[in-house]
Every structure is written in C-alpha cells, then in structure tokens.
Amino acid sequence: MTRHRVRVRLASGRDRGSASIEFLGFLPILILVALAAVQLGIAAYAAQQAGTAARAAART
C-alpha cells in the first residue's frame, strides 16, 4: 500500500504545474479577444458621437 501511495504522490507532483502552463498558452488568445472587444467599443462610441455631431450640425 505504501508504494502505491508514493507513486500516486509522485505522479500528481508532475502534473502540478500543468494548469498554469495551459493558462499561459491560452492567455494571448484571451488578451486578443479582450482588446478586440475594447476596440469594438471604441468604434461604436465614435460612430455614436459622429451621429450626434451630425444631428447637432443639421439643427444649426
């Protein structure tokens, strides 16, 4: 029984950093999606401001 426990303990020790490696691999994709969302928000804000400016100019 004790040998089995030691083997399980060693195997789990090797897998301990795999979640952080997977996260580091996924991080650039996550940053790219976040920056694309920010850029889309900026474009929508600019379009809304341009529409508001056009209406204000038409009223003048």
C-alpha positions as CSV (number, residue, x, y, z in Angstrom):
1,M,0.0,0.0,0.0
2,T,2.7,2.5,0.8
3,R,4.4,2.0,-2.5
4,H,1.2,2.8,-4.3
5,R,0.7,6.0,-2.3
6,V,4.2,7.1,-3.1
7,R,3.7,6.5,-6.9
8,V,0.4,8.5,-6.8
9,R,2.1,11.3,-4.9
10,L,4.9,11.5,-7.5
11,A,2.5,11.4,-10.4
12,S,0.4,14.2,-9.0
13,G,3.6,16.2,-8.4
14,R,4.5,16.1,-12.1
15,D,1.1,17.3,-13.1
16,R,1.1,20.2,-10.5
17,G,2.2,22.9,-12.9
18,S,0.1,21.8,-15.9
19,A,-2.8,24.2,-15.2
20,S,-0.5,27.2,-15.1
21,I,1.1,26.2,-18.4
22,E,-2.3,25.7,-20.0
23,F,-3.3,29.2,-18.8
24,L,-0.1,30.7,-20.2
25,G,-0.9,29.1,-23.5
26,F,-4.4,30.5,-23.5
27,L,-3.5,33.9,-22.2
28,P,-2.5,35.5,-25.6
29,I,-5.9,34.5,-27.1
30,L,-7.7,35.9,-24.1
31,I,-5.8,39.2,-24.3
32,L,-6.5,39.4,-28.1
33,V,-10.3,38.8,-27.5
34,A,-10.3,41.5,-24.8
35,L,-8.5,44.0,-26.9
36,A,-10.9,43.3,-29.8
37,A,-13.8,44.0,-27.5
38,V,-12.3,47.2,-26.4
39,Q,-11.7,48.3,-30.0
40,L,-15.3,47.4,-30.9
41,G,-16.5,49.5,-28.0
42,I,-14.3,52.5,-29.1
43,A,-15.6,52.2,-32.7
44,A,-19.2,52.1,-31.5
45,Y,-18.6,55.2,-29.3
46,A,-17.1,57.0,-32.2
47,A,-20.0,56.2,-34.5
48,Q,-22.5,57.4,-31.9
49,Q,-20.6,60.6,-31.4
50,A,-20.4,61.2,-35.2
51,G,-24.2,60.7,-35.4
52,T,-24.7,63.2,-32.5
53,A,-22.4,65.7,-34.2
54,A,-24.2,65.4,-37.5
55,R,-27.6,65.9,-35.9
56,A,-26.3,69.0,-34.0
57,A,-24.8,70.4,-37.2
58,A,-28.1,69.8,-39.0
59,R,-30.0,71.7,-36.3
60,T,-27.6,74.7,-36.6
